[in-house]
Amino acid sequence: MANEKILVLVHTDPEGALPRIARETVTGAQELAAGLGAAFALGVIGTRAAEAASELAGAGASDILTVSGPEFEASRYASDAAAAEALARESGATVVLAPATARFARALPGAAHRLGGRIDTRVASVAAAEGKVRLQRGYYRQRMVGTLTREARPWFVVVDGGAYAAWEGAPGTAAPREVPVKLPESARRTKVLGVVEAGSGASTIRPDAPLLFVAGAGWTKKQGDGAAHVKEAEGLIRDFLDRTPASLGSSKSLVDQSGGEGEVISFMSHLNQVGQTGASPRHPKGLATCCHGEEPHVVGWRFVRERRAVNLDPGCGWARGKADVLYVADAFQVMARVNALLAGG
Ligand SMILES: Cc1cc2nc3c(=O)[nH]c(=O)nc-3n(C[C@H](O)[C@H](O)[C@H](O)COP(=O)(O)OP(=O)(O)OC[C@H]3O[C@@H](n4cnc5c(N)ncnc54)[C@H](O)[C@@H]3O)c2cc1C
């Protein structure tokens, strides 16, 4: 299909900041637009949308649209889907690129449906090939990659984090057009009173973090003195997470531990699990601690570009070409020293 009209759709967080993945999607839109010889428009939803639009004004969008106001500050399906629909209609977009945030993952399928369009998620790249838009996305927990194109429009393309470098150009001054949105009755019924984080797990998962810190079952195993030191382990991991913007991952063995047979790391949940039956995050760097590095775990690391591990066992899985650097050391000692250095000691 020639003459595509591209819209890159982003949202701010409730404080008005743009998530990094929004800037990554802008890079994806720039590359796609250049490949097609087309322009792209920018649509921003949420708190301080006009300021966020100015932050992205230097990216080269031909038109900048916003939807703002108190009704669009918090994540809510009814208002987000209505806002995305309004921006797609106003821009006349045939291809809508959007970041894979929880907020958009929930709302955009509905917007695509209302517009009679299609949507693809888990997209790792979107490019022009022979004048067509062609994307690549993962299947089977991202172990297989499919390349596809579609004729149906508008085509919503939800881009995974880490697929593109974040656009970091200088901010400009945008003169965005505010697009009116007619809120459906369901938006009036649903009031967002606040956000309560899940008791464990969720608050330690930080998709934008530069580092993935993985804890393995070794943290809860008997150590050289014949005893387990789970509370100490928990303190070291928590301390590190408090001092850095790292995201916490886990091996399956650690998250599978239940309270029945001894102490467990209290803030760890199945949401943290990395691997074949867990997540495949896209952090630039990863550090595995007390984790053996078995294949079903390490397969979840395939998008992590620089990998290091700390393990007492020089023959552990990481030593077999799975890590760039293996520190053969006691993770309790290493992390205590790292935390002391972070504290300025
Ligand atoms: C179908 C299937 C799917 C699976 N999916 C997943 C998955 O999605 N994710 C996943 O993680 N696993 C998965 N597994 C399980 C996987 O095969 C491993 O059993 C698991 O990853 C092992 O976890 P671990 O390395 O934390 O524990 P362990 O194998 O018990 O290793 C603990 C490590 O800690 C080290 N250690 C102990 N004390 C210290 C210390 N003080 N300092 C440094 N190192 C120390 C030990 O040397 C050891 O290497 C799957 C398995 C199957 C069969």
The ligand as an SDF file (V2000), in Angstrom:
LIG
                    3D

 53 58  0  0  0  0  0  0  0  0999 V2000
   10.0390  -27.0540   30.9890 C   0  0  0  0  0  0  0  0  0  0  0  0
   10.9190  -26.2600   31.8970 C   0  0  0  0  0  0  0  0  0  0  0  0
   10.7850  -24.8750   31.8880 C   0  0  0  0  0  0  0  0  0  0  0  0
   11.5940  -24.1040   32.7230 C   0  0  0  0  0  0  0  0  0  0  0  0
   11.4610  -22.7350   32.6860 N   0  0  0  0  0  0  0  0  0  0  0  0
   12.2920  -21.9840   33.4460 C   0  0  0  0  0  0  0  0  0  0  0  0
   12.2300  -20.5630   33.4230 C   0  0  0  0  0  0  0  0  0  0  0  0
   11.3920  -19.9650   32.7310 O   0  0  0  0  0  0  0  0  0  0  0  0
   13.0980  -19.8590   34.1750 N   0  0  0  0  0  0  0  0  0  0  0  0
   14.0330  -20.4770   35.0010 C   0  0  0  0  0  0  0  0  0  0  0  0
   14.7900  -19.7810   35.6760 O   0  0  0  0  0  0  0  0  0  0  0  0
   14.1040  -21.8200   35.0520 N   0  0  0  0  0  0  0  0  0  0  0  0
   13.2600  -22.5770   34.3070 C   0  0  0  0  0  0  0  0  0  0  0  0
   13.3320  -23.9370   34.4020 N   0  0  0  0  0  0  0  0  0  0  0  0
   14.1980  -24.5170   35.4570 C   0  0  0  0  0  0  0  0  0  0  0  0
   15.6770  -24.5070   35.1010 C   0  0  0  0  0  0  0  0  0  0  0  0
   15.9750  -25.6640   34.3450 O   0  0  0  0  0  0  0  0  0  0  0  0
   16.5270  -24.5350   36.3880 C   0  0  0  0  0  0  0  0  0  0  0  0
   16.1090  -25.5940   37.1930 O   0  0  0  0  0  0  0  0  0  0  0  0
   16.4610  -23.2440   37.2000 C   0  0  0  0  0  0  0  0  0  0  0  0
   16.7260  -22.1280   36.3920 O   0  0  0  0  0  0  0  0  0  0  0  0
   17.5150  -23.3190   38.3060 C   0  0  0  0  0  0  0  0  0  0  0  0
   17.4110  -22.1950   39.1290 O   0  0  0  0  0  0  0  0  0  0  0  0
   18.6800  -21.6320   39.8960 P   0  0  0  0  0  0  0  0  0  0  0  0
   19.8240  -21.5060   38.9720 O   0  0  0  0  0  0  0  0  0  0  0  0
   18.2580  -20.4130   40.6380 O   0  0  0  0  0  0  0  0  0  0  0  0
   18.9260  -22.7320   41.0350 O   0  0  0  0  0  0  0  0  0  0  0  0
   20.0440  -23.8340   41.2030 P   0  0  0  0  0  0  0  0  0  0  0  0
   20.1480  -24.7020   40.0180 O   0  0  0  0  0  0  0  0  0  0  0  0
   19.7650  -24.4780   42.5230 O   0  0  0  0  0  0  0  0  0  0  0  0
   21.4050  -23.0100   41.2760 O   0  0  0  0  0  0  0  0  0  0  0  0
   21.7650  -22.2430   42.3890 C   0  0  0  0  0  0  0  0  0  0  0  0
   23.1460  -21.6750   42.0880 C   0  0  0  0  0  0  0  0  0  0  0  0
   23.5130  -20.8040   43.1260 O   0  0  0  0  0  0  0  0  0  0  0  0
   24.9030  -20.8940   43.2810 C   0  0  0  0  0  0  0  0  0  0  0  0
   25.2500  -20.3630   44.6080 N   0  0  0  0  0  0  0  0  0  0  0  0
   24.8520  -20.8150   45.8200 C   0  0  0  0  0  0  0  0  0  0  0  0
   25.3350  -20.0160   46.7970 N   0  0  0  0  0  0  0  0  0  0  0  0
   26.0300  -19.0360   46.1770 C   0  0  0  0  0  0  0  0  0  0  0  0
   26.7630  -17.9190   46.6520 C   0  0  0  0  0  0  0  0  0  0  0  0
   26.8710  -17.6440   47.9500 N   0  0  0  0  0  0  0  0  0  0  0  0
   27.3330  -17.1150   45.7380 N   0  0  0  0  0  0  0  0  0  0  0  0
   27.2390  -17.3620   44.4000 C   0  0  0  0  0  0  0  0  0  0  0  0
   26.5850  -18.4200   43.9110 N   0  0  0  0  0  0  0  0  0  0  0  0
   25.9820  -19.2380   44.7920 C   0  0  0  0  0  0  0  0  0  0  0  0
   25.2060  -22.3740   43.1080 C   0  0  0  0  0  0  0  0  0  0  0  0
   26.5760  -22.5740   42.7550 O   0  0  0  0  0  0  0  0  0  0  0  0
   24.2410  -22.7550   41.9950 C   0  0  0  0  0  0  0  0  0  0  0  0
   24.8750  -22.6440   40.7270 O   0  0  0  0  0  0  0  0  0  0  0  0
   12.5430  -24.7320   33.5790 C   0  0  0  0  0  0  0  0  0  0  0  0
   12.6750  -26.1140   33.5540 C   0  0  0  0  0  0  0  0  0  0  0  0
   11.8770  -26.8720   32.7420 C   0  0  0  0  0  0  0  0  0  0  0  0
   12.0390  -28.3570   32.7420 C   0  0  0  0  0  0  0  0  0  0  0  0
  1  2  1  0
  2  3  1  0
  2 52  2  0
  3  4  2  0
  4  5  1  0
  4 50  1  0
  5  6  2  0
  6  7  1  0
  6 13  1  0
  7  8  2  0
  7  9  1  0
  9 10  1  0
 10 11  2  0
 10 12  1  0
 12 13  2  0
 13 14  1  0
 14 15  1  0
 14 50  1  0
 15 16  1  0
 16 17  1  0
 16 18  1  0
 18 19  1  0
 18 20  1  0
 20 21  1  0
 20 22  1  0
 22 23  1  0
 23 24  1  0
 24 25  2  0
 24 26  1  0
 24 27  1  0
 27 28  1  0
 28 29  2  0
 28 30  1  0
 28 31  1  0
 31 32  1  0
 32 33  1  0
 33 34  1  0
 33 48  1  0
 34 35  1  0
 35 36  1  0
 35 46  1  0
 36 37  1  0
 36 45  1  0
 37 38  2  0
 38 39  1  0
 39 40  1  0
 39 45  2  0
 40 41  1  0
 40 42  2  0
 42 43  1  0
 43 44  2  0
 44 45  1  0
 46 47  1  0
 46 48  1  0
 48 49  1  0
 50 51  2  0
 51 52  1  0
 52 53  1  0
M  END
$$$$
